[in-house]
Amino acid sequence: MLLVAFGVVRVLNDRPDLERWRALELPPAKLPIGDGEVRITFFGVSTLVIRDRETTILVDGFFTRPGLLTMLVGEVEPDPLVIAAELERAGVERAAAVIVVHSHFDHVMDAPEVAKRTGAVVVGSESTANVSRGWGLSSDQIVVPEPGEDLRYGGFVVTLFESEHFPHGMAMGEITEPLVPPAPALDYLDGGSFSVAIAHPESGTILVQGSAGWRPGALSGKKFDVVLLGVGGLGGRDDAYRDDYYDQVVESVQPSLVIPIHWDDFTRPLTEPLRPFPRIQDDLDVTMKFLIDRAHESNRTDVAMLPPLREVKLLPRPDPGQAE
Ligand SMILES: [Zn+2]
């Protein structure tokens, strides 16, 4: 029995070493933020704080990160103290919008509390709206846009395009009534996944793909400077799957930069360093090698990492060949 337990611990502790990819991290930006600059801070999963000089928007805003046991057998709920502390660390007092890529708990759960604290609207699916209602967010802070509709927040134009979730088959379907936490993690049903386009007309365009799935052709004809690519689960799929995903979500939109997100073990709090999922669940090394190979082939796209919890300049991109 002890040997079995020892074996389980060993398997769960076998994780890719993040140090191997540190050299790809973009350099932290210095204050103050320049005119026309768009900056981004990565808080794990697909939680992103994106701002220019006047306006802050967030993707997901998931900060609570309940532990593994709570997630598997308990009930999850937003922790307002953790959310307040992380917003403070991010320097976010006011925000215009929290855009939710889909309504699994590791994306949507904290969004309505972030909105309450910052005055933002929560933007997402009808399921995301029901999570927001369950947390008592007022209806004028809940936005369910039409797919393809342009939403304006200061200098940002945000557009949600329908996409597909990574096919793990868990917690799919719609949340049809206000969801009141605490609740089992699996009560947070996907509710439809989006590709999120964030344009800053002076400075460039960003695509956020929260989950490693796609809708064939949904992004064809569109162009983005930077793709923030959800890679959760990608290391466990075969090359054919990875190639299709890359073709549909990266190659088709011709970015100069692709950055993996959703690679960290989100059962660990943000007060500890981000670390990759155990290899048995996913393998960041496989994903990184794949991304670097594909990007190299394209001759157009670089691969970078975001330094966790550090703000970096994302737009405008430097001219090709010009060092930053
Ligand atoms: Zn999900």
py3Dmol code that shows the C-alpha trace and the ligand (Angstrom):
import py3Dmol

protein = """\
ATOM      1  CA  MET A   1       0.000   0.000   0.000  1.00  0.00           C
ATOM      2  CA  LEU A   2       2.810   2.364   0.930  1.00  0.00           C
ATOM      3  CA  LEU A   3       4.547   1.509  -2.325  1.00  0.00           C
ATOM      4  CA  VAL A   4       1.388   2.307  -4.293  1.00  0.00           C
ATOM      5  CA  ALA A   5       1.026   5.657  -2.504  1.00  0.00           C
ATOM      6  CA  PHE A   6       4.675   6.382  -3.170  1.00  0.00           C
ATOM      7  CA  GLY A   7       4.167   5.546  -6.844  1.00  0.00           C
ATOM      8  CA  VAL A   8       1.118   7.829  -7.105  1.00  0.00           C
ATOM      9  CA  VAL A   9       3.006  10.711  -5.523  1.00  0.00           C
ATOM     10  CA  ARG A  10       5.889  10.180  -7.912  1.00  0.00           C
ATOM     11  CA  VAL A  11       3.626  10.183 -10.959  1.00  0.00           C
ATOM     12  CA  LEU A  12       1.844  13.346  -9.781  1.00  0.00           C
ATOM     13  CA  ASN A  13       5.155  15.067  -9.132  1.00  0.00           C
ATOM     14  CA  ASP A  14       6.544  14.253 -12.544  1.00  0.00           C
ATOM     15  CA  ARG A  15       6.064  17.614 -14.211  1.00  0.00           C
ATOM     16  CA  PRO A  16       7.915  19.396 -17.012  1.00  0.00           C
ATOM     17  CA  ASP A  17      10.489  21.826 -15.707  1.00  0.00           C
ATOM     18  CA  LEU A  18       9.400  25.368 -16.516  1.00  0.00           C
ATOM     19  CA  GLU A  19      13.025  26.535 -16.373  1.00  0.00           C
ATOM     20  CA  ARG A  20      13.543  24.894 -19.742  1.00  0.00           C
ATOM     21  CA  TRP A  21      11.259  27.489 -21.356  1.00  0.00           C
ATOM     22  CA  ARG A  22      12.100  30.562 -19.284  1.00  0.00           C
ATOM     23  CA  ALA A  23      14.357  31.951 -21.995  1.00  0.00           C
ATOM     24  CA  LEU A  24      11.214  32.472 -24.091  1.00  0.00           C
ATOM     25  CA  GLU A  25       9.623  34.821 -21.555  1.00  0.00           C
ATOM     26  CA  LEU A  26       8.925  38.338 -22.753  1.00  0.00           C
ATOM     27  CA  PRO A  27      10.714  40.980 -20.661  1.00  0.00           C
ATOM     28  CA  PRO A  28       8.673  42.679 -17.924  1.00  0.00           C
ATOM     29  CA  ALA A  29       7.601  46.183 -18.938  1.00  0.00           C
ATOM     30  CA  LYS A  30       8.627  49.288 -17.087  1.00  0.00           C
ATOM     31  CA  LEU A  31       6.234  51.883 -15.825  1.00  0.00           C
ATOM     32  CA  PRO A  32       4.742  54.191 -16.974  1.00  0.00           C
ATOM     33  CA  ILE A  33       2.717  52.748 -19.828  1.00  0.00           C
ATOM     34  CA  GLY A  34       3.377  54.567 -23.125  1.00  0.00           C
ATOM     35  CA  ASP A  35       0.832  56.137 -25.429  1.00  0.00           C
ATOM     36  CA  GLY A  36      -0.677  53.505 -27.740  1.00  0.00           C
ATOM     37  CA  GLU A  37       0.900  50.621 -25.830  1.00  0.00           C
ATOM     38  CA  VAL A  38      -1.119  47.545 -24.904  1.00  0.00           C
ATOM     39  CA  ARG A  39       0.155  45.628 -21.921  1.00  0.00           C
ATOM     40  CA  ILE A  40      -0.763  42.208 -20.578  1.00  0.00           C
ATOM     41  CA  THR A  41      -0.326  40.280 -17.336  1.00  0.00           C
ATOM     42  CA  PHE A  42      -0.827  36.507 -17.156  1.00  0.00           C
ATOM     43  CA  PHE A  43      -2.387  35.031 -13.998  1.00  0.00           C
ATOM     44  CA  GLY A  44      -2.494  31.388 -15.092  1.00  0.00           C
ATOM     45  CA  VAL A  45      -5.116  29.408 -17.051  1.00  0.00           C
ATOM     46  CA  SER A  46      -6.519  32.037 -19.465  1.00  0.00           C
ATOM     47  CA  THR A  47      -6.767  34.818 -16.909  1.00  0.00           C
ATOM     48  CA  LEU A  48      -5.281  37.933 -18.457  1.00  0.00           C
ATOM     49  CA  VAL A  49      -5.247  41.588 -17.485  1.00  0.00           C
ATOM     50  CA  ILE A  50      -4.978  43.706 -20.624  1.00  0.00           C
ATOM     51  CA  ARG A  51      -4.722  47.482 -20.564  1.00  0.00           C
ATOM     52  CA  ASP A  52      -3.748  50.612 -22.372  1.00  0.00           C
ATOM     53  CA  ARG A  53      -3.237  53.973 -20.709  1.00  0.00           C
ATOM     54  CA  GLU A  54      -6.923  54.544 -20.091  1.00  0.00           C
ATOM     55  CA  THR A  55      -8.767  51.236 -20.053  1.00  0.00           C
ATOM     56  CA  THR A  56      -8.361  47.824 -18.413  1.00  0.00           C
ATOM     57  CA  ILE A  57     -10.131  44.678 -19.558  1.00  0.00           C
ATOM     58  CA  LEU A  58      -9.735  41.136 -18.247  1.00  0.00           C
ATOM     59  CA  VAL A  59     -10.120  37.729 -19.740  1.00  0.00           C
ATOM     60  CA  ASP A  60     -11.807  35.318 -17.252  1.00  0.00           C
ATOM     61  CA  GLY A  61     -10.464  36.813 -14.022  1.00  0.00           C
ATOM     62  CA  PHE A  62     -10.098  33.411 -12.299  1.00  0.00           C
ATOM     63  CA  PHE A  63      -8.014  33.945  -9.160  1.00  0.00           C
ATOM     64  CA  THR A  64      -9.447  31.665  -6.429  1.00  0.00           C
ATOM     65  CA  ARG A  65      -7.984  28.414  -7.803  1.00  0.00           C
ATOM     66  CA  PRO A  66      -9.489  25.879  -5.353  1.00  0.00           C
ATOM     67  CA  GLY A  67      -7.251  22.932  -4.407  1.00  0.00           C
ATOM     68  CA  LEU A  68      -7.343  19.509  -6.050  1.00  0.00           C
ATOM     69  CA  LEU A  69      -9.439  17.766  -3.386  1.00  0.00           C
ATOM     70  CA  THR A  70     -12.024  20.562  -3.302  1.00  0.00           C
ATOM     71  CA  MET A  71     -12.239  20.430  -7.049  1.00  0.00           C
ATOM     72  CA  LEU A  72     -12.625  16.652  -7.201  1.00  0.00           C
ATOM     73  CA  VAL A  73     -14.914  15.876  -4.268  1.00  0.00           C
ATOM     74  CA  GLY A  74     -15.965  19.167  -2.663  1.00  0.00           C
ATOM     75  CA  GLU A  75     -17.696  22.340  -3.775  1.00  0.00           C
ATOM     76  CA  VAL A  76     -16.019  25.402  -5.263  1.00  0.00           C
ATOM     77  CA  GLU A  77     -16.808  29.079  -4.751  1.00  0.00           C
ATOM     78  CA  PRO A  78     -15.157  32.441  -5.340  1.00  0.00           C
ATOM     79  CA  ASP A  79     -12.951  33.669  -2.493  1.00  0.00           C
ATOM     80  CA  PRO A  80     -13.481  37.450  -2.313  1.00  0.00           C
ATOM     81  CA  LEU A  81     -10.315  37.959  -0.227  1.00  0.00           C
ATOM     82  CA  VAL A  82      -8.117  36.161  -2.752  1.00  0.00           C
ATOM     83  CA  ILE A  83      -9.770  38.023  -5.615  1.00  0.00           C
ATOM     84  CA  ALA A  84      -9.252  41.389  -3.888  1.00  0.00           C
ATOM     85  CA  ALA A  85      -5.606  40.596  -3.161  1.00  0.00           C
ATOM     86  CA  GLU A  86      -4.851  39.510  -6.722  1.00  0.00           C
ATOM     87  CA  LEU A  87      -6.631  42.517  -8.243  1.00  0.00           C
ATOM     88  CA  GLU A  88      -4.543  44.719  -6.001  1.00  0.00           C
ATOM     89  CA  ARG A  89      -1.362  42.926  -7.046  1.00  0.00           C
ATOM     90  CA  ALA A  90      -2.394  43.482 -10.672  1.00  0.00           C
ATOM     91  CA  GLY A  91      -2.986  47.168  -9.937  1.00  0.00           C
ATOM     92  CA  VAL A  92      -6.602  46.895 -11.084  1.00  0.00           C
ATOM     93  CA  GLU A  93      -9.092  49.191  -9.343  1.00  0.00           C
ATOM     94  CA  ARG A  94     -11.454  49.815 -12.224  1.00  0.00           C
ATOM     95  CA  ALA A  95     -12.048  47.639 -15.265  1.00  0.00           C
ATOM     96  CA  ALA A  96     -14.373  47.971 -18.224  1.00  0.00           C
ATOM     97  CA  ALA A  97     -15.061  44.313 -19.003  1.00  0.00           C
ATOM     98  CA  VAL A  98     -14.365  40.745 -17.935  1.00  0.00           C
ATOM     99  CA  ILE A  99     -14.581  38.547 -21.028  1.00  0.00           C
ATOM    100  CA  VAL A 100     -15.209  34.880 -20.265  1.00  0.00           C
ATOM    101  CA  VAL A 101     -14.019  32.300 -22.821  1.00  0.00           C
ATOM    102  CA  HIS A 102     -16.424  29.601 -21.570  1.00  0.00           C
ATOM    103  CA  SER A 103     -18.208  28.798 -18.356  1.00  0.00           C
ATOM    104  CA  HIS A 104     -16.125  26.007 -16.832  1.00  0.00           C
ATOM    105  CA  PHE A 105     -15.233  26.996 -13.260  1.00  0.00           C
ATOM    106  CA  ASP A 106     -11.559  27.628 -14.031  1.00  0.00           C
ATOM    107  CA  HIS A 107     -12.660  30.431 -16.354  1.00  0.00           C
ATOM    108  CA  VAL A 108     -15.985  31.881 -15.193  1.00  0.00           C
ATOM    109  CA  MET A 109     -16.146  31.296 -11.457  1.00  0.00           C
ATOM    110  CA  ASP A 110     -14.707  34.590 -10.187  1.00  0.00           C
ATOM    111  CA  ALA A 111     -15.806  36.822 -13.058  1.00  0.00           C
ATOM    112  CA  PRO A 112     -18.914  38.275 -11.362  1.00  0.00           C
ATOM    113  CA  GLU A 113     -16.976  39.101  -8.184  1.00  0.00           C
ATOM    114  CA  VAL A 114     -14.256  40.786 -10.271  1.00  0.00           C
ATOM    115  CA  ALA A 115     -17.017  42.768 -11.987  1.00  0.00           C
ATOM    116  CA  LYS A 116     -18.562  43.788  -8.660  1.00  0.00           C
ATOM    117  CA  ARG A 117     -15.218  45.075  -7.396  1.00  0.00           C
ATOM    118  CA  THR A 118     -14.125  46.883 -10.540  1.00  0.00           C
ATOM    119  CA  GLY A 119     -17.411  48.102 -12.033  1.00  0.00           C
ATOM    120  CA  ALA A 120     -16.826  45.955 -15.126  1.00  0.00           C
ATOM    121  CA  VAL A 121     -19.413  44.159 -17.206  1.00  0.00           C
ATOM    122  CA  VAL A 122     -19.169  40.370 -17.560  1.00  0.00           C
ATOM    123  CA  VAL A 123     -19.205  39.400 -21.235  1.00  0.00           C
ATOM    124  CA  GLY A 124     -19.868  35.836 -22.358  1.00  0.00           C
ATOM    125  CA  SER A 125     -22.419  33.146 -23.065  1.00  0.00           C
ATOM    126  CA  GLU A 126     -25.884  32.766 -21.553  1.00  0.00           C
ATOM    127  CA  SER A 127     -24.316  30.202 -19.187  1.00  0.00           C
ATOM    128  CA  THR A 128     -21.785  32.811 -18.076  1.00  0.00           C
ATOM    129  CA  ALA A 129     -24.701  35.203 -17.549  1.00  0.00           C
ATOM    130  CA  ASN A 130     -26.341  32.608 -15.284  1.00  0.00           C
ATOM    131  CA  VAL A 131     -23.164  32.300 -13.221  1.00  0.00           C
ATOM    132  CA  SER A 132     -23.165  36.103 -12.892  1.00  0.00           C
ATOM    133  CA  ARG A 133     -26.836  36.147 -11.860  1.00  0.00           C
ATOM    134  CA  GLY A 134     -26.149  33.438  -9.278  1.00  0.00           C
ATOM    135  CA  TRP A 135     -23.528  35.707  -7.678  1.00  0.00           C
ATOM    136  CA  GLY A 136     -26.036  38.577  -7.600  1.00  0.00           C
ATOM    137  CA  LEU A 137     -24.411  40.726 -10.280  1.00  0.00           C
ATOM    138  CA  SER A 138     -26.827  43.375 -11.510  1.00  0.00           C
ATOM    139  CA  SER A 139     -28.326  42.822 -14.950  1.00  0.00           C
ATOM    140  CA  ASP A 140     -26.761  46.024 -16.335  1.00  0.00           C
ATOM    141  CA  GLN A 141     -23.338  44.443 -15.729  1.00  0.00           C
ATOM    142  CA  ILE A 142     -24.155  41.293 -17.722  1.00  0.00           C
ATOM    143  CA  VAL A 143     -23.604  41.258 -21.488  1.00  0.00           C
ATOM    144  CA  VAL A 144     -24.408  38.343 -23.800  1.00  0.00           C
ATOM    145  CA  PRO A 145     -23.259  39.561 -27.220  1.00  0.00           C
ATOM    146  CA  GLU A 146     -24.187  38.196 -30.607  1.00  0.00           C
ATOM    147  CA  PRO A 147     -21.296  36.190 -32.076  1.00  0.00           C
ATOM    148  CA  GLY A 148     -19.288  38.570 -34.262  1.00  0.00           C
ATOM    149  CA  GLU A 149     -20.721  41.697 -32.621  1.00  0.00           C
ATOM    150  CA  ASP A 150     -18.130  44.442 -31.926  1.00  0.00           C
ATOM    151  CA  LEU A 151     -18.076  45.664 -28.320  1.00  0.00           C
ATOM    152  CA  ARG A 152     -16.134  48.836 -27.515  1.00  0.00           C
ATOM    153  CA  TYR A 153     -14.311  49.455 -24.232  1.00  0.00           C
ATOM    154  CA  GLY A 154     -12.188  52.608 -24.447  1.00  0.00           C
ATOM    155  CA  GLY A 155      -9.605  51.989 -27.160  1.00  0.00           C
ATOM    156  CA  PHE A 156     -10.383  48.243 -27.332  1.00  0.00           C
ATOM    157  CA  VAL A 157     -12.774  46.513 -29.697  1.00  0.00           C
ATOM    158  CA  VAL A 158     -13.740  43.050 -28.428  1.00  0.00           C
ATOM    159  CA  THR A 159     -15.456  40.432 -30.597  1.00  0.00           C
ATOM    160  CA  LEU A 160     -16.488  36.908 -29.615  1.00  0.00           C
ATOM    161  CA  PHE A 161     -16.515  34.184 -32.259  1.00  0.00           C
ATOM    162  CA  GLU A 162     -18.084  30.786 -31.632  1.00  0.00           C
ATOM    163  CA  SER A 163     -15.542  28.009 -31.226  1.00  0.00           C
ATOM    164  CA  GLU A 164     -15.309  24.556 -29.644  1.00  0.00           C
ATOM    165  CA  HIS A 165     -13.925  23.264 -26.367  1.00  0.00           C
ATOM    166  CA  PHE A 166     -11.047  20.799 -26.116  1.00  0.00           C
ATOM    167  CA  PRO A 167     -12.822  17.415 -26.436  1.00  0.00           C
ATOM    168  CA  HIS A 168     -12.368  15.984 -22.936  1.00  0.00           C
ATOM    169  CA  GLY A 169     -16.126  15.471 -22.702  1.00  0.00           C
ATOM    170  CA  MET A 170     -16.503  16.737 -19.120  1.00  0.00           C
ATOM    171  CA  ALA A 171     -19.081  19.277 -17.960  1.00  0.00           C
ATOM    172  CA  MET A 172     -20.466  20.054 -21.400  1.00  0.00           C
ATOM    173  CA  GLY A 173     -23.890  21.625 -21.892  1.00  0.00           C
ATOM    174  CA  GLU A 174     -25.623  24.818 -20.760  1.00  0.00           C
ATOM    175  CA  ILE A 175     -26.151  26.390 -17.362  1.00  0.00           C
ATOM    176  CA  THR A 176     -29.830  27.212 -17.693  1.00  0.00           C
ATOM    177  CA  GLU A 177     -30.524  28.765 -14.293  1.00  0.00           C
ATOM    178  CA  PRO A 178     -28.603  31.112 -11.988  1.00  0.00           C
ATOM    179  CA  LEU A 179     -25.781  29.066 -10.473  1.00  0.00           C
ATOM    180  CA  VAL A 180     -25.303  29.802  -6.781  1.00  0.00           C
ATOM    181  CA  PRO A 181     -21.946  28.674  -5.322  1.00  0.00           C
ATOM    182  CA  PRO A 182     -20.633  26.795  -3.442  1.00  0.00           C
ATOM    183  CA  ALA A 183     -21.258  24.141  -6.069  1.00  0.00           C
ATOM    184  CA  PRO A 184     -19.490  21.073  -7.443  1.00  0.00           C
ATOM    185  CA  ALA A 185     -16.875  22.097 -10.018  1.00  0.00           C
ATOM    186  CA  LEU A 186     -18.657  19.993 -12.643  1.00  0.00           C
ATOM    187  CA  ASP A 187     -21.847  22.080 -12.264  1.00  0.00           C
ATOM    188  CA  TYR A 188     -20.040  24.780 -14.207  1.00  0.00           C
ATOM    189  CA  LEU A 189     -20.974  23.578 -17.709  1.00  0.00           C
ATOM    190  CA  ASP A 190     -19.054  24.821 -20.752  1.00  0.00           C
ATOM    191  CA  GLY A 191     -21.987  26.811 -22.205  1.00  0.00           C
ATOM    192  CA  GLY A 192     -20.234  27.306 -25.562  1.00  0.00           C
ATOM    193  CA  SER A 193     -16.614  28.304 -26.128  1.00  0.00           C
ATOM    194  CA  PHE A 194     -15.384  31.483 -27.779  1.00  0.00           C
ATOM    195  CA  SER A 195     -12.384  32.713 -29.655  1.00  0.00           C
ATOM    196  CA  VAL A 196     -11.945  36.254 -28.343  1.00  0.00           C
ATOM    197  CA  ALA A 197     -10.651  38.931 -30.710  1.00  0.00           C
ATOM    198  CA  ILE A 198      -9.240  42.015 -28.999  1.00  0.00           C
ATOM    199  CA  ALA A 199      -8.324  44.827 -31.358  1.00  0.00           C
ATOM    200  CA  HIS A 200      -6.620  48.046 -30.409  1.00  0.00           C
ATOM    201  CA  PRO A 201      -6.914  49.940 -33.663  1.00  0.00           C
ATOM    202  CA  GLU A 202      -3.789  52.066 -33.195  1.00  0.00           C
ATOM    203  CA  SER A 203      -1.617  49.225 -31.954  1.00  0.00           C
ATOM    204  CA  GLY A 204      -2.619  45.795 -33.241  1.00  0.00           C
ATOM    205  CA  THR A 205      -4.789  42.759 -32.727  1.00  0.00           C
ATOM    206  CA  ILE A 206      -4.848  39.862 -30.262  1.00  0.00           C
ATOM    207  CA  LEU A 207      -6.663  36.515 -30.437  1.00  0.00           C
ATOM    208  CA  VAL A 208      -7.336  34.669 -27.182  1.00  0.00           C
ATOM    209  CA  GLN A 209      -8.186  30.981 -27.629  1.00  0.00           C
ATOM    210  CA  GLY A 210      -9.003  29.734 -24.145  1.00  0.00           C
ATOM    211  CA  SER A 211      -9.496  26.061 -24.922  1.00  0.00           C
ATOM    212  CA  ALA A 212      -7.602  23.844 -27.352  1.00  0.00           C
ATOM    213  CA  GLY A 213     -10.527  23.165 -29.673  1.00  0.00           C
ATOM    214  CA  TRP A 214     -11.699  24.848 -32.854  1.00  0.00           C
ATOM    215  CA  ARG A 215     -14.587  25.280 -35.235  1.00  0.00           C
ATOM    216  CA  PRO A 216     -13.340  24.526 -38.752  1.00  0.00           C
ATOM    217  CA  GLY A 217     -12.984  27.678 -40.831  1.00  0.00           C
ATOM    218  CA  ALA A 218     -14.319  29.970 -38.087  1.00  0.00           C
ATOM    219  CA  LEU A 219     -11.197  32.162 -38.149  1.00  0.00           C
ATOM    220  CA  SER A 220     -10.337  31.946 -41.840  1.00  0.00           C
ATOM    221  CA  GLY A 221      -9.773  35.327 -43.446  1.00  0.00           C
ATOM    222  CA  LYS A 222      -9.042  36.960 -40.097  1.00  0.00           C
ATOM    223  CA  LYS A 223      -5.608  38.277 -39.155  1.00  0.00           C
ATOM    224  CA  PHE A 224      -4.082  38.777 -35.698  1.00  0.00           C
ATOM    225  CA  ASP A 225      -0.694  40.064 -34.589  1.00  0.00           C
ATOM    226  CA  VAL A 226      -0.599  37.877 -31.472  1.00  0.00           C
ATOM    227  CA  VAL A 227      -2.330  34.575 -30.625  1.00  0.00           C
ATOM    228  CA  LEU A 228      -2.669  33.623 -26.951  1.00  0.00           C
ATOM    229  CA  LEU A 229      -3.134  29.926 -27.474  1.00  0.00           C
ATOM    230  CA  GLY A 230      -4.861  27.703 -24.930  1.00  0.00           C
ATOM    231  CA  VAL A 231      -2.782  24.521 -24.788  1.00  0.00           C
ATOM    232  CA  GLY A 232      -4.452  22.663 -21.898  1.00  0.00           C
ATOM    233  CA  GLY A 233      -4.537  18.979 -22.847  1.00  0.00           C
ATOM    234  CA  LEU A 234      -2.634  19.474 -26.110  1.00  0.00           C
ATOM    235  CA  GLY A 235       0.451  17.595 -24.874  1.00  0.00           C
ATOM    236  CA  GLY A 236      -1.683  14.460 -24.455  1.00  0.00           C
ATOM    237  CA  ARG A 237      -3.092  14.430 -27.998  1.00  0.00           C
ATOM    238  CA  ASP A 238      -1.486  13.080 -31.156  1.00  0.00           C
ATOM    239  CA  ASP A 239       0.382  15.106 -33.770  1.00  0.00           C
ATOM    240  CA  ALA A 240      -2.585  15.095 -36.129  1.00  0.00           C
ATOM    241  CA  TYR A 241      -4.746  16.809 -33.515  1.00  0.00           C
ATOM    242  CA  ARG A 242      -2.043  19.340 -32.691  1.00  0.00           C
ATOM    243  CA  ASP A 243      -1.467  20.077 -36.381  1.00  0.00           C
ATOM    244  CA  ASP A 244      -5.170  20.630 -37.043  1.00  0.00           C
ATOM    245  CA  TYR A 245      -5.436  22.939 -34.036  1.00  0.00           C
ATOM    246  CA  TYR A 246      -2.390  24.932 -35.092  1.00  0.00           C
ATOM    247  CA  ASP A 247      -3.609  25.172 -38.703  1.00  0.00           C
ATOM    248  CA  GLN A 248      -7.063  26.397 -37.644  1.00  0.00           C
ATOM    249  CA  VAL A 249      -6.197  28.785 -34.818  1.00  0.00           C
ATOM    250  CA  VAL A 250      -2.633  29.967 -35.526  1.00  0.00           C
ATOM    251  CA  GLU A 251      -1.571  29.388 -39.131  1.00  0.00           C
ATOM    252  CA  SER A 252      -4.854  30.665 -40.555  1.00  0.00           C
ATOM    253  CA  VAL A 253      -4.569  34.041 -38.779  1.00  0.00           C
ATOM    254  CA  GLN A 254      -0.862  34.651 -39.548  1.00  0.00           C
ATOM    255  CA  PRO A 255       0.379  36.068 -36.247  1.00  0.00           C
ATOM    256  CA  SER A 256       3.925  37.304 -35.699  1.00  0.00           C
ATOM    257  CA  LEU A 257       3.791  35.891 -32.175  1.00  0.00           C
ATOM    258  CA  VAL A 258       2.135  32.876 -30.530  1.00  0.00           C
ATOM    259  CA  ILE A 259       2.056  32.529 -26.744  1.00  0.00           C
ATOM    260  CA  PRO A 260       0.821  29.408 -24.924  1.00  0.00           C
ATOM    261  CA  ILE A 261      -1.613  29.905 -22.042  1.00  0.00           C
ATOM    262  CA  HIS A 262      -3.640  27.419 -19.905  1.00  0.00           C
ATOM    263  CA  TRP A 263      -0.537  25.277 -19.273  1.00  0.00           C
ATOM    264  CA  ASP A 264      -0.390  25.681 -15.478  1.00  0.00           C
ATOM    265  CA  ASP A 265      -1.786  23.448 -12.746  1.00  0.00           C
ATOM    266  CA  PHE A 266      -4.693  25.607 -11.605  1.00  0.00           C
ATOM    267  CA  THR A 267      -5.227  23.674  -8.363  1.00  0.00           C
ATOM    268  CA  ARG A 268      -2.294  25.621  -6.916  1.00  0.00           C
ATOM    269  CA  PRO A 269      -2.890  29.097  -5.472  1.00  0.00           C
ATOM    270  CA  LEU A 270      -1.378  32.190  -7.087  1.00  0.00           C
ATOM    271  CA  THR A 271       0.630  32.809  -3.926  1.00  0.00           C
ATOM    272  CA  GLU A 272       2.872  29.958  -5.119  1.00  0.00           C
ATOM    273  CA  PRO A 273       4.775  29.939  -8.432  1.00  0.00           C
ATOM    274  CA  LEU A 274       2.885  28.624 -11.438  1.00  0.00           C
ATOM    275  CA  ARG A 275       3.919  25.130 -12.436  1.00  0.00           C
ATOM    276  CA  PRO A 276       2.900  22.893 -15.362  1.00  0.00           C
ATOM    277  CA  PHE A 277       0.362  20.061 -15.067  1.00  0.00           C
ATOM    278  CA  PRO A 278       1.770  16.629 -14.141  1.00  0.00           C
ATOM    279  CA  ARG A 279       2.976  14.805 -17.264  1.00  0.00           C
ATOM    280  CA  ILE A 280       0.341  12.111 -16.761  1.00  0.00           C
ATOM    281  CA  GLN A 281      -2.330  14.764 -17.362  1.00  0.00           C
ATOM    282  CA  ASP A 282      -0.601  16.884 -19.990  1.00  0.00           C
ATOM    283  CA  ASP A 283       2.957  17.505 -21.158  1.00  0.00           C
ATOM    284  CA  LEU A 284       4.063  21.085 -21.673  1.00  0.00           C
ATOM    285  CA  ASP A 285       7.399  19.932 -23.095  1.00  0.00           C
ATOM    286  CA  VAL A 286       5.645  18.107 -25.940  1.00  0.00           C
ATOM    287  CA  THR A 287       3.459  21.147 -26.604  1.00  0.00           C
ATOM    288  CA  MET A 288       6.360  23.596 -26.571  1.00  0.00           C
ATOM    289  CA  LYS A 289       8.486  21.514 -28.909  1.00  0.00           C
ATOM    290  CA  PHE A 290       5.533  21.216 -31.253  1.00  0.00           C
ATOM    291  CA  LEU A 291       4.805  24.967 -31.192  1.00  0.00           C
ATOM    292  CA  ILE A 292       8.419  25.871 -31.784  1.00  0.00           C
ATOM    293  CA  ASP A 293       8.666  23.447 -34.731  1.00  0.00           C
ATOM    294  CA  ARG A 294       5.478  24.703 -36.347  1.00  0.00           C
ATOM    295  CA  ALA A 295       6.321  28.351 -35.789  1.00  0.00           C
ATOM    296  CA  HIS A 296       9.785  27.796 -37.228  1.00  0.00           C
ATOM    297  CA  GLU A 297       8.320  26.152 -40.339  1.00  0.00           C
ATOM    298  CA  SER A 298       6.012  29.096 -40.913  1.00  0.00           C
ATOM    299  CA  ASN A 299       8.985  31.470 -40.954  1.00  0.00           C
ATOM    300  CA  ARG A 300       6.682  34.220 -39.787  1.00  0.00           C
ATOM    301  CA  THR A 301       5.769  33.436 -36.214  1.00  0.00           C
ATOM    302  CA  ASP A 302       7.813  33.551 -33.007  1.00  0.00           C
ATOM    303  CA  VAL A 303       6.929  31.631 -29.828  1.00  0.00           C
ATOM    304  CA  ALA A 304       7.093  33.412 -26.468  1.00  0.00           C
ATOM    305  CA  MET A 305       5.977  32.812 -22.895  1.00  0.00           C
ATOM    306  CA  LEU A 306       4.398  35.326 -20.525  1.00  0.00           C
ATOM    307  CA  PRO A 307       6.288  35.745 -17.235  1.00  0.00           C
ATOM    308  CA  PRO A 308       3.627  34.865 -14.637  1.00  0.00           C
ATOM    309  CA  LEU A 309       2.129  37.834 -12.799  1.00  0.00           C
ATOM    310  CA  ARG A 310       4.485  40.314 -14.489  1.00  0.00           C
ATOM    311  CA  GLU A 311       3.217  42.927 -16.883  1.00  0.00           C
ATOM    312  CA  VAL A 312       4.685  42.882 -20.395  1.00  0.00           C
ATOM    313  CA  LYS A 313       4.242  45.060 -23.438  1.00  0.00           C
ATOM    314  CA  LEU A 314       2.287  43.120 -26.066  1.00  0.00           C
ATOM    315  CA  LEU A 315       1.420  45.732 -28.702  1.00  0.00           C
ATOM    316  CA  PRO A 316       2.507  47.284 -30.946  1.00  0.00           C
ATOM    317  CA  ARG A 317       4.811  44.487 -32.111  1.00  0.00           C
ATOM    318  CA  PRO A 318       8.325  45.550 -33.105  1.00  0.00           C
ATOM    319  CA  ASP A 319       9.037  45.508 -36.842  1.00  0.00           C
ATOM    320  CA  PRO A 320      10.362  42.105 -37.998  1.00  0.00           C
ATOM    321  CA  GLY A 321      14.086  41.802 -37.399  1.00  0.00           C
ATOM    322  CA  GLN A 322      14.138  44.678 -34.952  1.00  0.00           C
ATOM    323  CA  ALA A 323      15.134  43.806 -31.392  1.00  0.00           C
ATOM    324  CA  GLU A 324      12.831  44.914 -28.585  1.00  0.00           C
TER     325      GLU A 324
END
"""
ligand_1 = """\
1
ZN
Zn -12.898 24.311 -20.079
"""
view = py3Dmol.view(width=600, height=400)
view.addModel(protein, "pdb")
view.setStyle({"model": 0}, {"cartoon": {"style": "trace"}})
view.addModel(ligand_1, "xyz")
view.setStyle({"model": 1}, {"stick": {}})
view.zoomTo()
view.show()
